[in-house]
């Protein structure tokens, strides 16, 4: 039986500011493009509250690969459904729950406690979240003189070398997305190998969905210097992926683009600019603060 993904859209997430990652459009698309074919997926809950799981021989996890799902959270009142699921799960089943904001931890701890399991949440990584001030001038003042000077200097030098800079946005697959994939694949290390044909198909479909957008910093000849693939809702902007022209590394085109996107978010009245998972130094240089994410590993 196919899971009823729509249950994930029937109530508010228990954890705030989790973007698209706990809702059906994202998770069902991810299931189609990156799922382990051996996994059995099911939605636990009702219209009052739900959460998506997947089951493999080695145990039970929340739905979707950990490296592609930045936040996990049930929606609505899912407590009784979780208890019922745990009661019906075979003894000896390993359960791993990852990427949980603190607001989403308690419901799992209580449900596991109801079946006699003492679950101990442990911080295992963090997201980097920039809480936005009222004005861009306030933001630039807050990051300090050194960072402020560096961003402005990089912007001037990049413009001198590449021509007049402009941010160009697109929300449908096309030449801009092809350029984004090219920049991604020319990167060194794991980043350069991430954008497989499977991921190209996933990102191409994701861009067609409401809220998703590709923002590119282009030079005077229209050339793509850096790009950010992200999601916007009423709370803020979620930076899901990015790439830049590696030959311009010394001029930090990615940093220049991010500064412009932060200004855009502030002008739109957003509360947060979320860099999502990862401890890259640039996120904290730009004013972000860590948002701890928790995991639980138990055996029923």
C-alpha positions in Angstrom: 0.0 0.0 0.0 1.3 3.4 -0.9 1.8 5.8 2.0 -0.7 8.7 2.3 1.8 11.5 2.1 -1.0 14.1 2.4 -1.3 13.4 6.1 2.0 15.4 6.6 0.2 18.5 5.4 -2.8 18.4 7.8 -1.3 20.1 10.8 1.5 22.4 12.0 5.0 20.9 12.7 5.8 20.4 16.3 9.2 22.2 15.7 9.0 25.7 14.3 11.1 26.9 11.4 11.6 23.6 9.6 10.9 24.8 6.1 9.8 22.2 3.5 11.5 19.2 5.0 8.6 17.7 7.0 5.9 18.2 4.3 4.6 15.8 1.7 5.9 17.6 -1.5 9.5 17.4 -0.5 9.5 14.0 1.2 7.4 12.2 -1.5 9.7 13.7 -4.2 12.7 12.6 -2.3 11.2 9.1 -2.0 10.8 8.9 -5.8 14.4 10.0 -6.6 16.7 8.8 -3.8 14.9 6.0 -2.0 16.4 2.7 -1.1 14.3 0.3 -3.2 14.4 -2.2 -0.3 12.8 0.3 2.2 9.2 0.1 3.2 7.7 3.6 3.7 4.7 4.4 5.8 3.1 7.4 7.4 2.3 7.0 11.0 -0.7 9.0 12.2 -4.0 10.6 11.1 -5.3 13.9 9.9 -4.7 15.2 13.5 -0.9 14.4 13.3 1.6 12.3 11.4 5.2 11.5 10.8 6.9 9.6 7.9 9.0 6.5 8.6 10.9 4.0 6.5 11.8 0.4 7.5 14.7 -1.7 6.4 16.0 -5.0 7.6 18.4 -3.2 9.9 15.7 -1.1 11.6 13.4 1.8 11.5 14.3 5.4 10.6 12.6 8.7 9.7 11.9 9.0 6.0 14.6 10.3 3.6 18.4 10.2 3.6 20.0 12.1 6.5 22.2 14.1 4.1 19.2 15.4 2.1 16.7 16.1 4.9 17.9 19.0 7.1 15.1 19.0 9.7 12.8 16.2 11.0 9.6 16.9 13.0 6.1 15.3 13.3 3.2 17.4 12.5 0.2 17.9 14.9 -0.8 15.4 17.6 0.9 12.2 16.8 1.6 10.8 20.3 -1.0 8.0 20.4 -0.1 6.9 16.9 3.6 6.7 17.8 2.9 4.6 20.9 0.7 2.3 18.9 3.4 1.8 16.3 6.1 1.1 18.8 3.8 -1.4 20.6 3.3 -3.2 17.3 7.0 -3.2 16.3 8.9 -6.4 16.7 11.1 -6.7 19.8 14.8 -6.2 18.9 14.1 -3.7 16.2 16.7 -0.9 16.1 15.3 2.6 15.8 17.3 5.7 14.9 15.8 9.2 14.8 18.0 12.0 13.6 18.1 15.7 12.8 15.5 16.6 15.4 15.2 20.2 16.7 14.7 20.2 20.4 11.0 21.0 20.0 10.4 17.7 18.2 12.4 15.5 20.7 9.8 15.2 23.5 7.1 13.4 21.6 9.4 10.6 20.7 10.9 10.4 24.2 7.4 10.1 25.7 6.2 7.6 23.2 9.2 5.3 23.6 8.9 5.7 27.4 5.3 4.4 27.1 6.6 1.1 25.8 9.4 0.9 28.4 12.3 2.4 26.5 14.4 5.0 28.1 15.6 7.1 25.2 18.4 9.6 25.7 18.6 12.3 23.0 22.1 13.3 22.0 23.2 16.3 20.0 24.8 15.0 16.8 25.0 18.1 14.6 23.6 21.5 14.1 22.0 23.9 11.6 23.4 27.4 11.2 20.6 30.0 11.5 20.9 33.7 11.0 18.2 35.6 12.9 17.5 38.7 10.8 17.3 42.3 12.1 14.9 44.9 11.0 17.2 46.5 8.4 20.2 45.6 6.3 22.2 48.3 7.9 21.6 46.7 11.2 22.8 43.4 9.9 26.0 44.9 8.4 26.7 46.6 11.7 26.2 43.4 13.6 28.7 41.3 11.7 31.5 43.7 12.6 33.9 46.0 10.9 36.3 43.4 9.6 33.6 41.2 8.0 31.7 44.2 6.6 34.9 45.6 5.0 35.8 42.2 3.6 32.4 41.6 2.0 32.4 45.1 0.4 36.0 44.7 -0.8 35.3 41.3 -2.4 32.2 42.7 -4.1 34.2 45.6 -5.6 37.0 43.3 -6.9 34.6 40.8 -8.3 32.8 43.5 -10.2 36.1 44.9 -11.5 37.0 41.5 -12.9 33.7 40.2 -14.0 31.6 43.3 -14.9 28.5 44.7 -13.4 27.0 42.1 -11.0 23.3 41.1 -10.9 21.3 38.5 -9.1 19.0 36.6 -11.5 16.4 34.2 -10.2 14.6 31.3 -11.9 12.0 28.8 -10.7 11.9 26.4 -13.6 14.6 24.1 -15.1 16.5 25.6 -17.9 20.0 27.0 -18.8 20.5 28.5 -15.3 20.0 25.1 -13.7 22.4 23.5 -16.2 25.0 26.1 -15.2 24.4 25.4 -11.5 25.0 21.7 -12.1 28.2 22.5 -14.1 29.6 24.6 -11.2 28.7 21.9 -8.7 30.4 19.2 -10.7 33.6 21.1 -11.1 34.1 21.5 -7.4 36.7 19.4 -5.6 36.1 16.5 -3.2 32.7 15.2 -2.2 30.9 18.3 -3.4 32.0 17.6 -7.0 30.7 14.0 -6.9 27.4 14.8 -5.2 25.5 15.9 -8.3 25.0 12.5 -9.8 22.4 11.9 -12.5 20.0 10.9 -9.8 20.5 14.2 -7.9 20.2 16.1 -11.2 16.8 14.6 -11.7 15.8 15.3 -8.1 16.9 19.0 -8.2 15.2 19.5 -11.6 11.9 18.3 -10.2 12.4 20.2 -6.9 12.8 23.5 -8.7 9.3 23.1 -10.3 7.7 23.1 -6.8 6.2 26.2 -5.1 8.7 28.0 -2.9 11.9 26.7 -4.5 14.2 29.0 -6.5 17.6 29.2 -8.0 19.4 32.5 -7.5 22.4 33.2 -9.6 25.1 35.9 -9.3 25.9 36.9 -12.9 28.7 39.0 -14.3 28.6 41.7 -17.0 28.5 39.1 -19.8 25.8 37.1 -18.2 28.2 34.4 -16.9 27.2 32.6 -13.7 29.6 33.3 -10.9 27.8 31.6 -8.1 24.4 30.2 -7.4 22.1 29.2 -4.5 19.3 26.7 -4.6 16.9 27.5 -1.8 13.4 27.6 -0.5 11.4 30.6 0.8 8.3 30.6 3.0 6.7 33.3 5.2 9.3 32.8 7.9 12.4 33.0 5.9 14.9 31.6 3.4 16.4 28.1 3.6 19.7 27.6 1.7 19.6 24.0 0.5 22.6 23.9 -1.9 25.1 26.2 -3.5 28.0 26.3 -6.0 30.4 28.9 -7.3 33.0 29.4 -10.1 36.1 27.8 -8.6 38.5 29.9 -10.7 37.2 32.9 -8.8 37.7 31.5 -5.4 39.9 34.3 -4.3 37.1 36.8 -5.0 34.5 34.8 -3.0 31.5 35.1 -5.4 29.5 32.9 -3.1 29.9 35.2 -0.2 28.9 38.2 -2.4 25.8 36.4 -3.5 24.8 35.4 0.0 25.2 39.0 1.2 22.7 40.1 -1.5 20.3 37.3 -0.6 20.4 38.2 3.1 19.6 41.8 2.1 16.6 40.6 0.0 15.3 38.5 2.9 15.5 41.4 5.3 13.7 43.6 2.8 11.0 40.9 2.5 10.5 41.0 6.3 11.7 37.4 6.9 12.7 36.3 10.4 15.5 33.9 9.5 18.1 33.1 6.9 18.8 29.5 7.5 22.1 28.0 6.2 20.8 24.6 7.3 23.1 21.7 8.3 26.9 22.0 8.2 29.6 23.7 10.2 31.3 25.6 7.5 33.1 28.7 8.9 31.6 31.2 6.4 28.1 30.7 7.9 29.2 31.9 11.3 31.3 34.7 9.9 28.1 35.9 8.3 26.3 36.0 11.7 24.6 32.7 12.0 24.2 30.9 15.3 24.1 27.1 15.8 20.7 25.4 16.1 21.4 22.0 17.8 19.9 18.9 16.2 19.4 15.7 18.2 19.3 12.0 17.5 18.1 8.9 19.4 19.2 5.4 18.9 17.3 2.6 20.8 16.4 -1.1 20.4 12.8 -2.1 21.2 
